[in-house]
Amino acid sequence: MKMEQPLVSWLMPVYNAEKTLVRAMDSMLNQTYKNIEIIVINDNSYDNTSVLLSEYQNKDSRVKVFINKNRAGVAGALNYGLPLCKGKYIARMDADDVSSFDRLEKQVRFMEND
């Protein structure tokens, strides 16, 4: 019997992350678990972060980028992003993190079964 796939929201605050962002985004988009949305809060970056995020948003509809024009730091960006998440579960990610390809599959299975 196949497990129902509830929506999972990845929530990621980003600030000047051009050096690590591609690896982080690719690790989220290449999950074995596919029912995801990626909520990225760009916390007023001034490097090429905005350009990279725009490219991801244009090529994958699961990526949703929001700009916090008044830099708020990690906690402020997370608080800004939480109400934007529509998933049953929220997964946290930082722009310099890399997730294993089956992270969400394992986490959702655990949450749904326990």
CYANA upper distance limits for C-alpha pairs under 8 A (distance plus 0.5 A):
  3 MET  CA    109 ARG  CA      8.34
  5 GLN  CA     35 ASN  CA      6.90
  6 PRO  CA     35 ASN  CA      7.30
  6 PRO  CA     87 GLY  CA      7.70
  6 PRO  CA     88 LYS  CA      6.69
  6 PRO  CA     89 TYR  CA      8.35
  7 LEU  CA     35 ASN  CA      5.69
  7 LEU  CA     36 ILE  CA      5.97
  7 LEU  CA     37 GLU  CA      7.90
  7 LEU  CA     86 LYS  CA      7.98
  7 LEU  CA     87 GLY  CA      5.05
  7 LEU  CA     88 LYS  CA      6.21
  7 LEU  CA     89 TYR  CA      7.45
  8 VAL  CA     35 ASN  CA      6.95
  8 VAL  CA     36 ILE  CA      5.29
  8 VAL  CA     37 GLU  CA      6.94
  8 VAL  CA     86 LYS  CA      8.36
  8 VAL  CA     87 GLY  CA      5.07
  8 VAL  CA     88 LYS  CA      6.48
  8 VAL  CA     89 TYR  CA      5.40
  8 VAL  CA     90 ILE  CA      6.22
  8 VAL  CA     91 ALA  CA      7.43
  9 SER  CA     36 ILE  CA      6.21
  9 SER  CA     37 GLU  CA      5.42
  9 SER  CA     38 ILE  CA      6.33
  9 SER  CA     39 ILE  CA      7.30
  9 SER  CA     85 CYS  CA      6.25
  9 SER  CA     86 LYS  CA      7.07
  9 SER  CA     87 GLY  CA      5.37
  9 SER  CA     88 LYS  CA      8.14
  9 SER  CA     89 TYR  CA      6.73
  9 SER  CA     90 ILE  CA      5.22
  9 SER  CA     91 ALA  CA      6.53
 10 TRP  CA     28 MET  CA      8.47
 10 TRP  CA     36 ILE  CA      7.65
 10 TRP  CA     37 GLU  CA      6.68
 10 TRP  CA     38 ILE  CA      5.20
 10 TRP  CA     39 ILE  CA      6.39
 10 TRP  CA     90 ILE  CA      6.26
 10 TRP  CA     91 ALA  CA      5.15
 10 TRP  CA     92 ARG  CA      6.26
 10 TRP  CA     93 MET  CA      7.23
 11 LEU  CA     38 ILE  CA      6.74
 11 LEU  CA     39 ILE  CA      5.45
 11 LEU  CA     40 VAL  CA      6.58
 11 LEU  CA     41 ILE  CA      8.32
 11 LEU  CA     78 LEU  CA      7.82
 11 LEU  CA     81 GLY  CA      7.41
 11 LEU  CA     82 LEU  CA      8.02
 11 LEU  CA     85 CYS  CA      8.06
 11 LEU  CA     90 ILE  CA      7.26
 11 LEU  CA     91 ALA  CA      6.66
 11 LEU  CA     92 ARG  CA      5.66
 11 LEU  CA     93 MET  CA      6.64
 12 MET  CA     38 ILE  CA      8.12
 12 MET  CA     39 ILE  CA      6.77
 12 MET  CA     40 VAL  CA      5.39
 12 MET  CA     41 ILE  CA      6.73
 12 MET  CA     78 LEU  CA      7.95
 12 MET  CA     92 ARG  CA      6.72
 12 MET  CA     93 MET  CA      5.49
 12 MET  CA     94 ASP  CA      5.94
 12 MET  CA     95 ALA  CA      7.25
 13 PRO  CA     40 VAL  CA      6.31
 13 PRO  CA     41 ILE  CA      5.18
 13 PRO  CA     42 ASN  CA      6.66
 13 PRO  CA     43 ASP  CA      7.22
 13 PRO  CA     74 VAL  CA      6.64
 13 PRO  CA     77 ALA  CA      6.19
 13 PRO  CA     78 LEU  CA      6.82
 13 PRO  CA     93 MET  CA      8.26
 13 PRO  CA     94 ASP  CA      6.87
 13 PRO  CA     95 ALA  CA      7.59
 14 VAL  CA     40 VAL  CA      7.38
 14 VAL  CA     41 ILE  CA      6.41
 14 VAL  CA     42 ASN  CA      5.36
 14 VAL  CA     43 ASP  CA      6.30
 14 VAL  CA     45 SER  CA      8.01
 14 VAL  CA     49 THR  CA      8.49
 14 VAL  CA     94 ASP  CA      7.62
 14 VAL  CA     95 ALA  CA      6.29
 15 TYR  CA     42 ASN  CA      6.61
 15 TYR  CA     43 ASP  CA      5.79
 15 TYR  CA     44 ASN  CA      7.17
 15 TYR  CA     45 SER  CA      5.45
 15 TYR  CA     49 THR  CA      8.06
 16 ASN  CA     45 SER  CA      5.32
 16 ASN  CA     46 TYR  CA      6.80
 16 ASN  CA     47 ASP  CA      5.95
 16 ASN  CA     48 ASN  CA      7.88
 16 ASN  CA     49 THR  CA      6.34
 17 ALA  CA     21 LEU  CA      5.97
 17 ALA  CA     45 SER  CA      8.45
 17 ALA  CA     47 ASP  CA      8.21
 17 ALA  CA     49 THR  CA      6.28
 17 ALA  CA     95 ALA  CA      6.69
 17 ALA  CA     96 ASP  CA      7.88
 18 GLU  CA     22 VAL  CA      7.99
 18 GLU  CA     47 ASP  CA      7.26
 18 GLU  CA     48 ASN  CA      6.17
 18 GLU  CA     49 THR  CA      5.30
 18 GLU  CA     52 LEU  CA      7.82
 20 THR  CA     24 ALA  CA      7.02
 20 THR  CA     95 ALA  CA      6.75
 20 THR  CA     96 ASP  CA      5.64
 20 THR  CA     97 ASP  CA      8.46
 21 LEU  CA     25 MET  CA      6.50
 21 LEU  CA     49 THR  CA      8.01
 21 LEU  CA     52 LEU  CA      8.38
 21 LEU  CA     95 ALA  CA      5.74
 21 LEU  CA     96 ASP  CA      6.98
 22 VAL  CA     26 ASP  CA      6.47
 22 VAL  CA     52 LEU  CA      8.19
 23 ARG  CA     27 SER  CA      6.59
 23 ARG  CA     96 ASP  CA      8.34
 23 ARG  CA     97 ASP  CA      8.41
 23 ARG  CA     98 VAL  CA      6.95
 24 ALA  CA     28 MET  CA      6.99
 24 ALA  CA     94 ASP  CA      8.14
 24 ALA  CA     95 ALA  CA      6.22
 24 ALA  CA     96 ASP  CA      6.70
 24 ALA  CA     97 ASP  CA      6.05
 24 ALA  CA     98 VAL  CA      5.48
 24 ALA  CA     99 SER  CA      7.84
 25 MET  CA     29 LEU  CA      6.67
 25 MET  CA     95 ALA  CA      8.30
 26 ASP  CA     30 ASN  CA      6.38
 27 SER  CA     31 GLN  CA      7.16
 27 SER  CA     98 VAL  CA      6.24
 27 SER  CA     99 SER  CA      5.95
 27 SER  CA    100 SER  CA      7.35
 27 SER  CA    101 PHE  CA      7.02
 28 MET  CA     38 ILE  CA      8.46
 28 MET  CA     98 VAL  CA      8.40
 28 MET  CA     99 SER  CA      7.20
 28 MET  CA    101 PHE  CA      8.25
 30 ASN  CA    101 PHE  CA      6.81
 31 GLN  CA    100 SER  CA      8.20
 31 GLN  CA    101 PHE  CA      5.10
 31 GLN  CA    102 ASP  CA      6.28
 31 GLN  CA    103 ARG  CA      7.86
 31 GLN  CA    104 LEU  CA      7.60
 31 GLN  CA    105 GLU  CA      8.35
 32 THR  CA    101 PHE  CA      6.54
 32 THR  CA    102 ASP  CA      5.92
 32 THR  CA    104 LEU  CA      8.18
 32 THR  CA    105 GLU  CA      6.97
 33 TYR  CA    102 ASP  CA      7.45
 33 TYR  CA    104 LEU  CA      6.47
 33 TYR  CA    105 GLU  CA      5.56
 36 ILE  CA     62 ARG  CA      7.15
 36 ILE  CA     87 GLY  CA      8.24
 37 GLU  CA     62 ARG  CA      5.13
 37 GLU  CA     63 VAL  CA      6.57
 37 GLU  CA     64 LYS  CA      7.90
 37 GLU  CA     87 GLY  CA      8.16
 38 ILE  CA     62 ARG  CA      6.39
 38 ILE  CA     63 VAL  CA      5.23
 38 ILE  CA     64 LYS  CA      6.46
 39 ILE  CA     63 VAL  CA      6.86
 39 ILE  CA     64 LYS  CA      5.60
 39 ILE  CA     65 VAL  CA      6.58
 39 ILE  CA     66 PHE  CA      8.04
 39 ILE  CA     81 GLY  CA      7.52
 39 ILE  CA     84 LEU  CA      7.93
 39 ILE  CA     85 CYS  CA      7.36
 40 VAL  CA     63 VAL  CA      7.99
 40 VAL  CA     64 LYS  CA      6.70
 40 VAL  CA     65 VAL  CA      5.31
 40 VAL  CA     66 PHE  CA      6.64
 40 VAL  CA     81 GLY  CA      8.15
 41 ILE  CA     65 VAL  CA      6.58
 41 ILE  CA     66 PHE  CA      5.48
 41 ILE  CA     67 ILE  CA      6.28
 41 ILE  CA     68 ASN  CA      7.09
 41 ILE  CA     77 ALA  CA      6.58
 41 ILE  CA     78 LEU  CA      8.10
 41 ILE  CA     80 TYR  CA      8.23
 41 ILE  CA     81 GLY  CA      6.90
 42 ASN  CA     49 THR  CA      8.47
 42 ASN  CA     50 SER  CA      7.89
 42 ASN  CA     65 VAL  CA      7.51
 42 ASN  CA     66 PHE  CA      6.57
 42 ASN  CA     67 ILE  CA      5.27
 42 ASN  CA     68 ASN  CA      6.45
 42 ASN  CA     77 ALA  CA      8.41
 43 ASP  CA     67 ILE  CA      6.71
 43 ASP  CA     68 ASN  CA      5.40
 43 ASP  CA     69 LYS  CA      7.29
 43 ASP  CA     70 ASN  CA      7.81
 43 ASP  CA     71 ARG  CA      5.70
 43 ASP  CA     72 ALA  CA      7.22
 43 ASP  CA     73 GLY  CA      7.53
 43 ASP  CA     77 ALA  CA      6.92
 44 ASN  CA     67 ILE  CA      7.02
 44 ASN  CA     68 ASN  CA      6.23
 44 ASN  CA     69 LYS  CA      5.79
 44 ASN  CA     70 ASN  CA      7.13
 44 ASN  CA     71 ARG  CA      6.00
 45 SER  CA     49 THR  CA      6.93
 45 SER  CA     50 SER  CA      7.51
 46 TYR  CA     50 SER  CA      8.38
 48 ASN  CA     52 LEU  CA      6.94
 49 THR  CA     53 LEU  CA      6.63
 50 SER  CA     54 SER  CA      6.57
 51 VAL  CA     55 GLU  CA      6.88
 52 LEU  CA     56 TYR  CA      6.96
 53 LEU  CA     57 GLN  CA      6.59
 53 LEU  CA     65 VAL  CA      7.47
 54 SER  CA     58 ASN  CA      6.58
 54 SER  CA     65 VAL  CA      8.18
 55 GLU  CA     59 LYS  CA      6.84
 56 TYR  CA     60 ASP  CA      6.53
 56 TYR  CA     63 VAL  CA      7.16
 57 GLN  CA     61 SER  CA      6.76
 57 GLN  CA     62 ARG  CA      8.06
 57 GLN  CA     63 VAL  CA      5.46
 57 GLN  CA     64 LYS  CA      6.66
 57 GLN  CA     65 VAL  CA      7.45
 68 ASN  CA     72 ALA  CA      8.14
 68 ASN  CA     77 ALA  CA      7.70
 68 ASN  CA     80 TYR  CA      8.44
 71 ARG  CA     77 ALA  CA      8.50
 72 ALA  CA     76 GLY  CA      5.14
 72 ALA  CA     77 ALA  CA      6.39
 73 GLY  CA     77 ALA  CA      6.52
 74 VAL  CA     78 LEU  CA      6.62
 75 ALA  CA     79 ASN  CA      6.67
 76 GLY  CA     80 TYR  CA      6.67
 77 ALA  CA     81 GLY  CA      6.67
 78 LEU  CA     82 LEU  CA      6.52
 79 ASN  CA     83 PRO  CA      8.16
 80 TYR  CA     84 LEU  CA      8.25
 81 GLY  CA     85 CYS  CA      7.29
 85 CYS  CA     90 ILE  CA      7.90
 93 MET  CA     97 ASP  CA      6.85
 99 SER  CA    103 ARG  CA      6.88
102 ASP  CA    106 LYS  CA      6.76
103 ARG  CA    107 GLN  CA      6.72
104 LEU  CA    108 VAL  CA      6.34
105 GLU  CA    109 ARG  CA      6.58
106 LYS  CA    110 PHE  CA      6.69
107 GLN  CA    111 MET  CA      6.68
108 VAL  CA    112 GLU  CA      6.42
109 ARG  CA    113 ASN  CA      6.48
110 PHE  CA    114 ASP  CA      6.28
